[in-house]
Amino acid sequence: MDALLWQEKSLSLLDQTKYPREEVWYENKDYRKVLELLRTPAVEGDTIIAIAGAYAYCLAAIELENAPDLFQQLSRVKETLLSDHPRCLPLKDAMSRMDKVWEQYRNSPELIVAFQAMAVTVHRQDVIAARATSREGREIMPDEAIVVLSCRNVFHAGTQGGPLGVLRSAKSKNRVSKVFLCENRPHLEGASMVAKELSALEIPTALIPDHAAAALMPRRSCDLVLIEGLRMAANGDLLAGPGTYELAIAAYFHSIPVYATIRMADWDTSVPDGESFPKEDMDPTLVPALYSEAGLPEGVEAWCPQYDMLPSYLFNGLMTEKGLVFPPYPETLPEALTRTADKPVLFL
């Protein structure tokens, strides 16, 4: 399921906090409303934020088309987006591409059309990348594989992507027979969304606590572990959702392969290794709220990391839109960037 729709100069965004209990969409023709929504948990996922940001830029350009200081006002929109989401690498790339449109069409009557064309291009290329990752990822999976899945982001802007996209593609080739689904959000909201999508794909699924995943492994009850990489350091170390570190350690100990999906756009070469990523913690009030309406007893603290850092030696390979990438990552990742997509054109 998509979480973003652009139609007739209007951007609709799905409220992810209400899904799957309700399917609530917010239609926006005002770029300010989009900026507000992108600051809330209703909209999550770097690619969604990047594409929504590009469309917000378009909405601002449409509204402010005749303003004498158009570029200055668009620059403020861009800076607001970047300051609200400072670590969203796809957003930085999208804003850079919108700036290039300004440089090329600033004196053209087709400026607004060109802005919209670029935003649609960013959107379509997201679809191409997601589908390419899905095709590449399924090739590493054995027939009728039993998969342990840890997936943080259910929704992608253009199409089903990340680990869910790989599983969808694998299902079409009879390469997945069952999924053991882990949870890495404090209120099980991730598991409920992922389970709904897996059910729609008719993939047999069992929900398990994160700490139970290791117990499957000595029983040889799984063939591989599939996780969603969120950001990657220059040496291949990954940021992923909470719980993935212990999952990868258990798989490493039991010689079960671990693969991560990651977009090449999320490879941050300015960060030398995983230890250089900022250490971020989740809001502690989210954790006790899970256990009772009253929360934990007075004086008892709660803690949960926002992300786990996975050293590159803990996983066997990366599933990317540029193909499968294997160690040593400092050598193979730059080579992967030079590859040409096998299906560069997409018609929606």
KAHU-V130730 format. One line per field, one symbol per residue. phi: phi as a letter, one per 20 degrees, with the letter a starting at -180 (. if undefined). psi: psi as a letter, one per 40 degrees, with the letter a starting at -180 (. if undefined). A space follows every 10 residues. Layout:
phi = ???
psi = ???
This chain:
phi = .ecbbdbllc ddcfeffeee fcddddecdd ffffgfffed ffccofffff ffffffgfff fffdgeffdg ffffffffff gfffcfdeff fgffffffff fgfedgddfe gfffgfffff fgfffffgff fffffffffe efflfddedc cedfdcfdaf cmgfffffff ffdldbdace eecccfdmff ffffffffff emdgccecfg feffffffel ebdadccdfd bcegenfdeb fgnfffffff fffeldfccc ebeffeeeff dfbffeffed dfgfffffff eafeneggne ecbbffbddd gffeceaddc feofccfefg eefffffefd ffcfdcde
psi = hiehhhhffh hhhhhdddhe dighihhheh dddddddeei edhihddddd dddddddddd dddedehdfd dddddddddd ddddgdegdd dddddddddd ddddedeiee dddddddddd dddddddddd ddddddddde hihfihhhhh hdhdiiddih aadddddddd deefehdihh hihfideedd dddddddddd efhhihhiid eedddddeef eidihhihhd ihideeiihi iheddddddd dddefhihih iihdeehgee hdideeiihh iihdeddddd dideaiiheh iiihidiihh ideeidihhi eeahhiihdd dddddddeih iegehhh.
